[in-house]
């Protein structure tokens, strides 16, 4: 058999199937992780590190292709290039006039950024790639230090395990299916031109934030979710309070079901609060948020949700419907799901690096592009970085959010990509 034209290919995982149909200029489904080093990036070493890292993540060599019934990933000979920062953050990767890899590696001064199209991976998988890349880069830049290679981050994990579709591994035919959450309040306002994103980055000492959350019997994610709900409510009109404020929170399923996959393996929970019927104090909102997390963050509830979503792709009509029909249906479903969310908050958690590598790194950060207000957080050492990405001109929700954290006794250092009254660097 002549297989000279054969290229390996992979089906999209369950979470990835909706992204190609719903990506657009204002909702690119692209997210970014960055690592800020203690020294200027050397482009040649970064490219050499990228070449080495690509061998550990075969799926990152893929491009997105259209089939008769589904999109799929196909291996590609396209080179992965480390480029200087030149595009707006989270600029669309797909659709594109030219076929391209589904990620970018960018550098600017001391920052190395990895932008990923959500079809390829979720935050946990992309962070594994960036950690490996940074380790390899620092090893090349400082050969005298004897730093570990990037592959040492996941010893014993095979390429097949990284490529695995964990949704299919844990899928069982569900006994019931989940419906859509109720409609939620939507943030309105003038949007920035040319689909730009306003970025506001706040840095807080991790130990102080952790102590603040623990003093209230909450986790950091619960506290920040409650503060975000209250910050959105601050800008609502009285008549808007007929609808609840709802925040979507991505959940890393690897914390509940063993998986080494570098692909998507996450679920979404909705945490809402009805300010029209309940008191708006931080104590009341936080108590409701804690209860919501406790009810929804169980392996049983997450398994039910995962099975319900996976069942849709196993449905016979869904399997045989041609791709153009699926595109229309998925766009409609995406719009309906969007009505159930006011904003999104994702806490990636703590980033760990091998011993000896940490001293070369100042901080990590993460941000995402979507049609609504997005807040993402990640911690490294004693630096907890919260980044807001918004398509709106107004920054009032973000300002109220960080001001409330400041009122809780937390020191917040802000950096923005937009010249306004906050300035490029400010301390609350």
C-alpha positions in Angstrom: 0.0 0.0 0.0 1.3 3.5 -0.9 1.0 5.6 2.2 3.2 8.5 1.1 0.3 10.9 1.3 -1.0 9.5 4.6 -0.9 11.8 7.6 -1.9 10.8 11.1 -5.2 12.4 12.3 -7.2 12.7 15.5 -10.9 13.2 16.2 -11.7 16.3 18.2 -12.5 15.6 21.9 -16.0 16.4 23.2 -15.3 19.8 24.5 -13.4 20.9 21.3 -16.2 20.0 18.9 -18.1 23.3 19.5 -15.2 25.7 19.0 -14.6 25.6 15.2 -18.3 26.3 14.6 -18.5 29.2 17.0 -15.1 31.0 16.6 -15.3 34.5 15.3 -13.3 37.8 15.3 -14.8 39.0 18.5 -14.8 35.5 20.2 -11.7 33.8 19.0 -11.7 30.9 21.5 -8.0 31.7 22.0 -6.4 31.9 25.4 -2.9 33.0 26.5 -0.4 31.9 29.2 2.6 34.0 29.7 5.8 33.5 31.8 7.7 36.6 32.8 11.4 35.9 33.3 14.0 37.8 35.2 15.9 38.6 32.0 15.3 39.6 28.4 14.2 36.7 26.1 16.9 35.6 23.7 15.0 34.6 20.5 17.5 32.0 19.2 17.5 30.0 22.4 13.7 30.3 22.6 13.4 28.8 19.0 15.8 26.0 19.9 13.7 25.2 23.0 10.5 25.3 21.0 12.0 22.8 18.5 12.9 20.5 21.3 9.5 20.8 23.1 7.5 20.0 20.0 8.8 16.5 20.1 7.1 15.9 23.4 3.7 17.1 22.3 2.7 15.5 18.9 -0.7 17.1 18.8 0.8 20.6 18.7 2.0 19.8 15.2 -1.6 19.5 14.0 -3.8 21.7 11.8 -7.6 21.8 11.8 -9.3 20.2 8.9 -13.0 20.0 7.8 -14.5 16.5 7.2 -17.9 15.5 5.9 -19.3 15.1 9.4 -16.9 16.6 11.9 -13.8 18.7 12.1 -10.6 16.8 12.8 -6.9 17.3 13.6 -4.3 16.3 11.1 -0.5 16.1 11.5 1.3 18.8 9.6 4.9 19.5 8.5 4.5 23.3 9.2 7.3 24.6 11.4 6.6 26.1 14.8 8.2 29.5 15.0 8.8 31.7 18.0 7.9 35.2 16.9 8.1 38.7 18.4 4.8 40.1 19.8 3.0 41.9 17.0 -0.7 41.0 17.1 -3.3 42.0 19.7 -3.7 39.5 22.5 -5.6 36.3 21.7 -5.9 37.3 18.0 -7.9 34.6 16.1 -6.1 31.5 15.0 -9.1 29.9 13.3 -10.6 30.7 10.8 -7.6 31.9 9.0 -6.9 32.7 5.3 -4.0 30.3 5.5 -3.8 26.9 7.2 -1.7 27.2 10.4 -0.7 25.5 13.6 -3.2 26.0 16.4 -0.9 27.8 18.7 1.6 30.7 18.8 4.8 31.2 20.8 5.5 34.9 21.2 8.1 37.0 23.1 8.3 40.6 24.2 11.0 41.8 26.5 11.0 39.4 29.4 7.8 37.6 28.6 7.3 34.4 26.8 3.7 33.9 25.7 1.8 30.8 24.5 -1.5 31.4 22.7 -3.6 28.3 22.1 -6.8 27.7 20.1 -9.2 25.9 22.5 -9.7 23.1 20.0 -6.2 21.9 20.7 -6.1 22.0 24.5 -7.5 23.4 27.7 -5.6 25.5 30.2 -4.0 22.6 32.1 -2.7 21.0 28.9 -1.4 24.3 27.5 0.3 25.1 30.8 2.2 21.8 30.6 3.5 22.8 27.2 4.6 26.3 28.4 6.3 24.9 31.5 8.2 22.4 29.4 9.2 25.2 26.9 10.4 27.5 29.7 12.4 24.8 31.4 14.1 23.9 28.1 14.7 27.6 27.3 16.3 28.3 30.7 18.4 25.1 30.4 19.8 26.3 27.1 20.4 29.8 28.4 22.1 28.7 31.6 24.1 25.5 30.8 26.3 26.1 33.8 23.4 25.8 36.2 22.6 22.1 35.3 18.8 22.8 35.0 16.5 19.9 34.1 15.2 19.5 30.6 11.5 20.2 29.9 10.7 16.5 29.6 11.5 16.0 33.3 8.2 17.7 34.2 6.2 14.6 33.4 8.5 11.5 33.8 7.0 8.3 32.6 4.1 9.9 30.7 3.9 8.6 27.1 2.9 10.5 24.0 -0.2 8.3 23.7 -1.3 9.3 27.2 -0.8 13.0 26.3 -2.9 12.5 23.1 -5.7 10.5 24.8 -9.3 11.7 24.7 -10.2 11.4 28.4 -13.9 12.2 27.7 -14.3 9.0 25.8 -12.3 7.1 28.4 -14.8 7.9 31.2 -18.0 8.2 29.1 -21.0 6.1 30.2 -24.5 6.4 28.8 -26.2 8.8 31.1 -29.4 8.1 33.0 -30.5 11.8 32.6 -29.4 14.9 30.7 -28.8 18.3 32.0 -30.8 21.3 30.8 -29.5 24.8 30.2 -29.3 27.1 33.3 -31.8 30.0 33.5 -31.1 33.2 31.6 -28.7 35.5 33.4 -28.0 39.3 33.4 -25.9 40.4 30.4 -23.3 43.1 30.7 -23.9 45.8 28.0 -21.9 48.7 26.8 -19.8 50.2 24.0 -17.3 47.7 22.6 -13.8 48.5 21.7 -13.1 48.9 17.9 -11.6 46.2 15.7 -12.5 43.5 18.3 -9.7 44.7 20.6 -9.5 43.4 24.2 -8.9 45.7 27.2 -6.5 43.9 29.5 -6.2 44.7 33.2 -3.8 42.7 35.3 -3.7 42.7 39.0 -0.9 41.2 41.1 -1.5 40.2 44.8 0.7 38.5 47.3 -0.5 34.9 47.4 0.0 34.4 51.1 -2.2 37.4 51.9 -5.0 36.4 49.6 -4.9 32.8 51.0 -5.1 34.1 54.6 -8.0 36.4 53.6 -10.0 33.5 52.1 -9.2 31.2 55.0 -10.3 33.7 57.5 -13.8 33.6 55.9 -13.8 29.8 55.7 -13.5 29.8 51.9 -11.1 28.9 49.2 -9.4 31.6 47.0 -11.7 30.6 44.1 -14.8 31.0 46.2 -13.8 34.3 47.6 -12.8 35.8 44.2 -16.0 34.5 42.6 -18.1 36.2 45.3 -16.2 39.5 44.8 -16.7 39.2 41.0 -20.5 38.7 41.5 -20.7 41.8 43.7 -18.6 43.9 41.3 -20.9 43.1 38.4 -23.9 43.9 40.6 -22.4 47.3 41.4 -23.0 48.4 37.8 -26.5 47.0 37.4 -29.6 49.1 37.1 -32.6 48.3 39.4 -34.6 46.9 36.6 -31.7 44.6 35.6 -31.9 42.8 39.0 -34.9 40.8 37.7 -32.2 38.3 36.4 -29.5 36.7 38.5 -25.8 37.3 37.9 -24.1 34.1 36.9 -20.4 33.3 36.5 -19.1 30.3 34.7 -16.2 28.5 36.3 -14.2 25.9 34.3 -13.2 22.8 36.3 -10.2 20.7 35.6 -11.5 17.2 35.4 -8.0 15.8 36.0 -8.5 16.6 39.6 -11.4 14.1 39.8 -10.6 11.5 37.1 -7.0 10.4 36.5 -5.7 11.7 33.2 -2.4 12.8 31.7 -4.0 14.1 28.5 -2.8 17.4 27.1 -6.1 17.8 25.3 -9.3 19.3 26.6 -10.6 17.7 29.7 -12.7 20.2 31.6 -16.3 20.9 32.6 -18.1 24.2 33.3 -20.2 25.0 36.3 -22.5 28.0 36.8 -22.4 29.9 40.1 -25.1 32.5 40.3 -26.7 34.9 42.8 -30.0 36.7 42.7 -29.4 40.2 44.0 -33.0 41.2 43.5 -34.2 38.6 46.1 -31.2 38.3 48.5 -28.9 40.7 50.4 -25.8 41.9 48.6 -23.3 41.8 51.4 -20.0 39.9 50.8 -20.9 37.5 53.6 -24.3 36.6 52.0 -22.9 36.2 48.5 -19.9 34.2 49.7 -22.1 31.8 51.7 -24.2 31.2 48.5 -21.1 30.7 46.4 -19.6 28.2 48.9 -22.8 26.2 48.9 -22.9 26.2 45.0 -19.3 24.9 44.8 -20.0 22.2 47.4 -23.0 21.0 45.6 -21.5 21.0 42.1 -17.9 20.1 42.6 -18.3 16.4 43.3 -17.1 13.5 41.1 -20.7 12.2 40.8 -22.1 15.5 39.6 -19.3 16.2 37.3 -19.5 12.7 35.8 -23.2 13.2 35.2 -22.5 16.5 33.4 -19.7 15.0 31.4 -21.8 12.0 30.3 -24.7 14.2 29.4 -22.6 16.3 27.0 -20.8 13.3 25.5 -24.1 11.7 24.9 -24.9 14.4 22.3 -22.1 13.4 20.0 -23.1 9.7 20.4 -26.6 10.5 19.3 -27.3 8.9 15.9 -28.8 12.0 14.2 -25.9 14.1 15.4 -23.4 11.6 14.0 -24.9 11.4 10.5 -25.8 15.1 10.1 -23.4 16.8 7.6 -20.9 19.4 9.0 -22.7 22.5 7.7 -25.9 21.5 9.6 -23.8 20.8 12.7 -22.2 24.3 12.4 -25.6 26.0 12.4 -26.9 23.9 15.3 -23.8 24.4 17.4 -23.9 28.2 16.8 -27.4 28.3 18.0 -26.6 26.2 21.1 -23.6 28.5 21.8 -25.8 31.6 21.7 -28.3 29.9 24.1 -25.5 28.9 26.5 -24.2 32.4 26.4 -27.5 33.8 27.7 -27.0 31.8 30.9 -23.7 33.5 31.8 -22.8 37.0 32.8 -19.0 36.6 33.0 -16.4 33.8 33.4 -13.8 33.2 36.1 -11.0 30.6 35.8 -8.5 29.9 38.5 -5.8 27.8 37.0 -4.2 27.4 40.4 -0.5 27.2 41.5 2.2 26.7 38.9 5.1 24.5 40.0 8.5 24.4 38.4 11.6 22.2 39.0 14.1 23.2 41.6 16.6 25.7 40.3 14.2 27.0 37.7 12.1 29.2 39.9 14.8 31.8 40.6 14.8 32.7 36.9 11.0 33.4 36.8 9.1 36.4 38.1 5.5 35.4 37.5 3.0 33.5 35.4 -0.2 34.9 34.0 -3.2 33.8 31.9 -6.0 35.5 29.9 -8.7 34.4 27.5 -10.8 35.9 24.8 -14.6 35.4 24.7 -17.6 37.4 23.9 -18.2 38.4 27.6 -16.0 39.6 30.5 -13.3 37.1 31.3 -11.3 36.9 34.5 -8.4 34.4 34.8 -6.0 33.7 37.6 -2.8 31.8 38.3 -0.2 31.8 41.1 3.5 31.2 41.1 5.5 31.6 44.3 4.0 34.5 46.2 2.6 36.2 43.1 -1.1 35.7 42.4 -2.0 37.3 39.1 -5.6 38.0 38.1 -6.1 39.2 34.5 -9.3 40.6 33.1 -10.0 40.6 29.4 -13.0 42.6 28.2 -14.4 43.7 24.9 -16.0 46.7 26.5 -14.7 50.3 26.8 -15.8 50.6 30.4 -13.5 49.2 33.0 -15.9 49.8 35.9 -16.5 46.2 36.9 -12.7 45.5 37.0 -12.1 48.6 39.0 -14.7 47.8 41.6 -13.4 44.2 41.8 -9.8 45.3 42.6 -11.0 48.1 44.9 -13.0 45.6 46.9 -10.0 43.4 47.3 -8.0 46.4 48.4 -10.7 47.1 51.0 -10.2 43.6 52.3 -6.7 44.6 53.2 -4.9 43.2 50.1 -2.2 45.0 48.3 -3.0 45.1 44.6 -0.6 46.2 41.8 -2.3 46.9 38.5 -1.0 46.9 34.9 -3.2 47.7 31.9 -2.8 47.7 28.1 -5.1 50.7 27.7 -4.1 54.3 28.6 -6.7 55.6 30.9 -7.0 56.9 34.4 -5.6 53.7 35.9 -2.3 54.2 34.0 0.2 51.7 32.9 1.1 50.7 36.5 -0.8 51.6 39.6 -1.1 50.4 43.2 -4.4 50.3 45.0 
